[in-house]
Amino acid sequence: MIPLWRNRRFLSVAGQFIAVLLIMIVVGILWDNLTYNLERIGIQLGFDFMRSQASFDIGETPISYQPSDSYSRAFLVGLVNSLRVIIVSIILATIVGITVGVARISDNWLVRNLALVYVEILRNTPLLLQLFFWYSSFFLNLPKVENQISLLGLITLNNQGIKIPFGIEISSELSALILGLTLYAGAFIAEIIRSGIQSVPKGQWESAQALGLKSGLVMQLVVFPQALRVIIPPLTSQYLNIAKNSSLAIAIAYPDIYFVASTTFSQTGRAVEVMLLIMVTYLTMSLIIAFIMNLLNHTVQIKER
C-alpha cells in the first residue's frame, strides 16, 4: 500500500479540495464584511426594488415597455437590446472576418494589401474611438429624413438610422454599435482565419489541385474544414470579446442592459445588487457562448480510433 502522503491521486484531490475550501472561506469573509458594512449605514441587501416602478423611459423597446413598468421589466428590455447587438455582431463579424482572412492570402496584390490595411488600421485603433466615429461623424451627419440617401432602392440612410426591406428600421445608435463591433472584431477574426488556413500543410492544397479541384472548391472542401481545428479556439475568445465590448453601447446612448443598470443604480442607490445582476448577466452570456463553441470545437476535432 502506498502511503497517502505519497499517493499522487490522493494529493491531487486533496489539493483541489483545499483550494475550493479556501476560496469559499475568502468569499464568505468578504460577503460577511459587505453585509455588515451595509447594515451599519442602514442599507438592507435585497432585490425587492426590482418590483418597484422604474419611472424612466427607454429609447428602443423591442418588447413592450412603459415607464410605469417595474425595474425587472426594464432590465429585460435592456437584455433583449444587448442580445440583439451581440448576435447580429457575431454573425456579421464572422462573415467579414472570413472574407478578409481569405483576402489576406490572395494571389492578387491589390486585394491582399487592401485586406492588410483594413486589419492593421481597425485592429490598432481603440474600439471606443471607432464607435464615436461611426456615431458622431457618420450616422449623425447623414441627411435628414426628407433628403435621405437610397441605395439600389432597397436601403435608405438618414440621420435617424437605416431602413432595410421588410419594414425594418435600425436606429443610428444601434447601427453605429453593430458596425463598430463588426468591423473591429472582424479585423481580429480575419487574422485568426488567415493563420488557421496557413496552418494546413501545403500538401493538402497540392493533392486537391492534382485531383482537378478548382481553388474555390479546394478552400471549401479540403482546406477550411481542416483549418477549423485551429480557428475555433481563438475565435471563441473574439466572440466573448464582442459580448463584453457591447457594454460600450452606453457611450453612444444605446439602451443596453448596462445602460438600464446605470439608470437603475442612479435612482435606487442599490449599487451592490445592480452590479451583481450585471456580473451574473454577462457571465451567463459568456458561458453560453463558450459552451456552444466548445461543442463546435469538439465536432471538428479528429476522432482517434
C-alpha positions as CSV (number, residue, x, y, z in Angstrom):
1,M,0.0,0.0,0.0
2,I,1.3,3.5,-1.0
3,P,1.1,5.9,2.0
4,L,-1.4,8.7,1.4
5,W,1.2,11.4,1.5
6,R,2.9,9.8,-1.5
7,N,-0.2,8.9,-3.4
8,R,-0.4,11.3,-6.4
9,R,-4.2,10.8,-6.9
10,F,-5.0,11.5,-3.3
11,L,-2.7,14.6,-3.2
12,S,-4.3,15.9,-6.3
13,V,-7.9,15.5,-4.9
14,A,-6.8,16.9,-1.5
15,G,-5.2,19.9,-3.2
16,Q,-8.3,20.7,-5.1
17,F,-10.5,20.3,-2.0
18,I,-8.3,22.6,0.0
19,A,-8.2,25.2,-2.8
20,V,-12.0,25.2,-3.1
21,L,-12.4,25.4,0.7
22,L,-10.0,28.4,0.8
23,I,-12.0,30.2,-1.9
24,M,-15.3,29.6,-0.1
25,I,-13.8,30.9,3.1
26,V,-12.5,34.1,1.4
27,V,-15.8,34.6,-0.3
28,G,-17.7,34.1,3.0
29,I,-15.5,36.6,4.8
30,L,-15.9,39.2,2.0
31,W,-19.7,38.7,1.9
32,D,-20.0,38.9,5.7
33,N,-17.9,42.1,5.7
34,L,-20.1,43.5,2.9
35,T,-23.4,42.8,4.7
36,Y,-22.0,44.2,8.0
37,N,-21.0,47.5,6.4
38,L,-24.3,47.8,4.6
39,E,-26.2,47.3,7.9
40,R,-24.0,49.9,9.6
41,I,-25.2,52.6,7.1
42,G,-28.8,51.4,7.2
43,I,-29.0,49.6,3.8
44,Q,-30.5,46.1,3.7
45,L,-29.3,43.8,0.9
46,G,-32.1,42.5,-1.3
47,F,-33.7,42.7,-4.7
48,D,-37.2,43.8,-3.6
49,F,-36.6,47.1,-5.5
50,M,-36.9,45.2,-8.8
51,R,-40.7,45.1,-8.4
52,S,-40.8,48.9,-7.9
53,Q,-41.9,51.3,-10.7
54,A,-38.9,52.2,-13.0
55,S,-40.2,55.7,-13.9
56,F,-37.7,56.2,-16.7
57,D,-38.1,55.9,-20.5
58,I,-36.0,53.6,-22.8
59,G,-35.3,54.8,-26.3
60,E,-35.5,51.4,-28.0
61,T,-38.0,48.8,-26.8
62,P,-38.1,45.6,-28.9
63,I,-40.7,44.3,-26.4
64,S,-43.5,46.3,-24.8
65,Y,-42.4,48.7,-22.0
66,Q,-43.7,51.8,-20.3
67,P,-42.1,54.0,-17.6
68,S,-44.8,52.7,-15.2
69,D,-43.4,49.1,-15.5
70,S,-41.1,47.6,-13.0
71,Y,-37.3,47.7,-12.9
72,S,-37.3,43.9,-13.7
73,R,-39.2,44.7,-17.0
74,A,-36.7,47.5,-17.8
75,F,-33.8,45.0,-17.2
76,L,-35.5,42.6,-19.6
77,V,-35.7,45.3,-22.3
78,G,-32.0,46.1,-21.8
79,L,-31.1,42.4,-22.0
80,V,-33.0,41.9,-25.3
81,N,-31.3,45.0,-26.7
82,S,-27.9,43.6,-25.7
83,L,-28.7,40.2,-27.2
84,R,-29.7,41.9,-30.5
85,V,-26.3,43.6,-30.7
86,I,-24.3,40.5,-29.7
87,I,-26.0,38.0,-32.0
88,V,-26.0,40.3,-35.1
89,S,-22.4,41.5,-34.5
90,I,-21.1,37.9,-34.1
91,I,-22.7,36.8,-37.4
92,L,-21.6,39.9,-39.3
93,A,-18.1,39.9,-37.8
94,T,-17.7,36.2,-38.8
95,I,-18.7,37.0,-42.4
96,V,-16.3,40.0,-42.5
97,G,-13.5,38.0,-40.8
98,I,-13.7,35.1,-43.2
99,T,-13.8,37.3,-46.3
100,V,-10.9,39.5,-45.2
101,G,-9.0,36.5,-43.9
102,V,-9.2,34.7,-47.2
103,A,-8.3,38.0,-49.0
104,R,-5.2,38.3,-46.8
105,I,-3.7,35.2,-48.6
106,S,-5.0,36.1,-52.0
107,D,-2.7,36.0,-55.1
108,N,-4.0,39.4,-56.1
109,W,-1.6,42.1,-54.8
110,L,-4.2,44.8,-54.5
111,V,-6.8,42.6,-52.7
112,R,-4.1,41.2,-50.3
113,N,-2.8,44.7,-49.4
114,L,-6.2,46.3,-49.0
115,A,-7.1,43.5,-46.5
116,L,-3.8,44.1,-44.7
117,V,-4.5,47.9,-44.4
118,Y,-8.0,47.2,-43.1
119,V,-6.7,44.7,-40.5
120,E,-3.9,47.0,-39.3
121,I,-6.0,50.1,-39.0
122,L,-9.0,48.6,-37.3
123,R,-7.1,46.3,-35.0
124,N,-4.8,49.1,-33.7
125,T,-7.5,51.7,-33.1
126,P,-9.4,51.8,-29.8
127,L,-13.0,50.4,-30.2
128,L,-14.5,53.3,-28.2
129,L,-12.9,55.8,-30.7
130,Q,-14.4,53.8,-33.6
131,L,-17.8,53.8,-32.0
132,F,-17.6,57.6,-31.6
133,F,-16.5,58.0,-35.2
134,W,-19.3,55.9,-36.7
135,Y,-22.0,57.5,-34.5
136,S,-20.9,61.2,-34.4
137,S,-19.0,61.6,-37.7
138,F,-21.0,59.3,-39.9
139,F,-24.6,58.5,-38.9
140,L,-25.4,61.8,-37.2
141,N,-24.1,63.7,-40.3
142,L,-26.2,61.8,-42.8
143,P,-29.0,63.8,-44.5
144,K,-32.3,64.3,-42.8
145,V,-35.3,62.1,-43.5
146,E,-36.7,64.3,-46.3
147,N,-33.3,64.1,-48.1
148,Q,-32.4,60.6,-47.2
149,I,-30.0,58.5,-49.3
150,S,-31.3,55.5,-51.2
151,L,-29.1,52.5,-52.1
152,L,-30.4,50.4,-55.0
153,G,-33.9,51.3,-54.0
154,L,-33.7,48.8,-51.1
155,I,-31.8,50.5,-48.3
156,T,-32.3,54.1,-47.2
157,L,-29.9,56.1,-44.9
158,N,-30.7,59.2,-42.9
159,N,-29.6,60.7,-39.6
160,Q,-32.2,58.7,-37.8
161,G,-30.7,55.4,-38.9
162,I,-31.1,52.7,-41.6
163,K,-34.3,51.3,-43.2
164,I,-34.0,47.9,-44.9
165,P,-36.6,45.7,-46.7
166,F,-39.5,44.1,-44.8
167,G,-40.1,47.4,-43.0
168,I,-37.1,47.0,-40.6
169,E,-35.8,50.2,-39.2
170,I,-32.5,50.4,-37.3
171,S,-31.7,53.4,-35.2
172,S,-28.4,55.4,-35.7
173,E,-27.2,54.2,-32.2
174,L,-27.8,50.6,-32.9
175,S,-26.4,50.9,-36.5
176,A,-23.2,52.6,-35.2
177,L,-22.8,50.0,-32.4
178,I,-23.2,47.0,-34.7
179,L,-21.0,48.5,-37.4
180,G,-18.3,49.4,-34.9
181,L,-18.3,45.9,-33.2
182,T,-18.4,44.1,-36.5
183,L,-15.5,45.9,-38.2
184,Y,-13.4,45.9,-35.1
185,A,-13.9,42.2,-34.3
186,G,-13.8,41.3,-38.0
187,A,-10.2,42.5,-38.1
188,F,-9.1,40.1,-35.4
189,I,-11.1,37.3,-36.8
190,A,-9.5,37.8,-40.2
191,E,-6.1,37.2,-38.7
192,I,-7.4,34.1,-37.0
193,I,-8.8,32.8,-40.3
194,R,-5.6,33.6,-42.1
195,S,-3.4,31.8,-39.6
196,G,-5.8,28.8,-39.5
197,I,-5.7,28.4,-43.3
198,Q,-1.9,28.8,-43.4
199,S,-1.6,26.1,-40.7
200,V,-2.9,23.5,-43.2
201,P,0.0,21.7,-44.9
202,K,0.7,22.7,-48.5
203,G,0.5,19.1,-49.4
204,Q,-3.3,19.2,-48.9
205,W,-3.6,22.1,-51.4
206,E,-1.4,20.3,-53.9
207,S,-3.2,17.0,-53.5
208,A,-6.6,18.6,-54.0
209,Q,-5.4,20.6,-57.1
210,A,-3.9,17.4,-58.5
211,L,-7.4,15.9,-58.4
212,G,-8.6,18.7,-60.6
213,L,-10.5,20.8,-58.0
214,K,-10.7,24.5,-58.5
215,S,-9.2,26.9,-56.0
216,G,-12.7,27.7,-54.5
217,L,-13.5,24.1,-54.0
218,V,-10.1,23.3,-52.6
219,M,-10.7,26.0,-49.9
220,Q,-14.3,25.0,-49.3
221,L,-13.9,21.2,-49.2
222,V,-10.3,20.5,-48.2
223,V,-8.5,23.4,-46.5
224,F,-11.1,25.2,-44.5
225,P,-12.6,22.2,-42.7
226,Q,-9.1,21.3,-41.5
227,A,-8.3,24.9,-40.5
228,L,-11.4,24.9,-38.2
229,R,-9.5,22.9,-35.7
230,V,-7.0,25.8,-35.3
231,I,-9.6,28.6,-35.9
232,I,-12.3,27.8,-33.4
233,P,-10.4,28.1,-30.0
234,P,-9.2,31.7,-30.6
235,L,-12.5,32.5,-32.4
236,T,-14.3,31.7,-29.2
237,S,-12.3,34.5,-27.4
238,Q,-13.3,37.0,-30.1
239,Y,-17.0,36.1,-29.6
240,L,-16.6,36.6,-25.9
241,N,-15.0,40.0,-26.5
242,I,-17.9,41.0,-28.7
243,A,-20.3,40.1,-25.9
244,K,-18.3,42.1,-23.3
245,N,-17.5,45.0,-25.6
246,S,-21.2,45.5,-26.3
247,S,-21.3,47.2,-22.9
248,L,-19.6,50.2,-24.6
249,A,-23.1,51.0,-26.0
250,I,-23.6,53.4,-23.1
251,A,-21.0,55.7,-24.7
252,I,-23.4,56.4,-27.7
253,A,-26.6,56.2,-25.7
254,Y,-27.8,52.9,-26.9
255,P,-30.1,51.4,-24.1
256,D,-28.5,48.0,-23.5
257,I,-28.6,46.2,-20.2
258,Y,-25.6,48.2,-18.8
259,F,-27.4,51.5,-19.7
260,V,-30.5,50.3,-17.9
261,A,-28.4,49.1,-14.9
262,S,-26.7,52.5,-14.6
263,T,-30.0,54.3,-14.6
264,T,-31.4,51.9,-12.0
265,F,-28.4,52.4,-9.8
266,S,-28.7,56.2,-10.0
267,Q,-32.4,56.1,-9.0
268,T,-32.3,53.4,-6.3
269,G,-28.7,53.6,-5.0
270,R,-28.6,49.8,-4.9
271,A,-25.0,49.6,-6.2
272,V,-24.2,46.1,-4.9
273,E,-27.4,44.4,-6.2
274,V,-27.2,46.2,-9.6
275,M,-23.6,45.2,-10.1
276,L,-24.4,41.6,-9.1
277,L,-27.1,41.5,-11.7
278,I,-24.8,42.9,-14.4
279,M,-22.0,40.4,-13.5
280,V,-24.3,37.4,-13.5
281,T,-25.9,38.5,-16.8
282,Y,-22.6,38.9,-18.7
283,L,-21.1,35.8,-17.0
284,T,-24.1,33.8,-18.2
285,M,-23.9,35.1,-21.7
286,S,-20.2,34.4,-21.9
287,L,-20.6,30.8,-20.5
288,I,-23.4,30.1,-23.1
289,I,-21.1,31.3,-25.9
290,A,-18.2,29.3,-24.6
291,F,-20.4,26.2,-24.2
292,I,-21.7,26.4,-27.8
293,M,-18.2,27.0,-29.2
294,N,-16.7,24.1,-27.2
295,L,-19.4,21.8,-28.6
296,L,-18.5,23.0,-32.1
297,N,-14.8,22.6,-31.4
298,H,-15.4,19.0,-30.3
299,T,-17.2,18.2,-33.5
300,V,-14.4,19.3,-35.8
301,Q,-11.6,17.5,-33.9
302,I,-10.0,14.4,-35.4
303,K,-11.6,11.3,-33.9
304,E,-8.9,8.8,-33.0
305,R,-9.8,5.2,-33.3
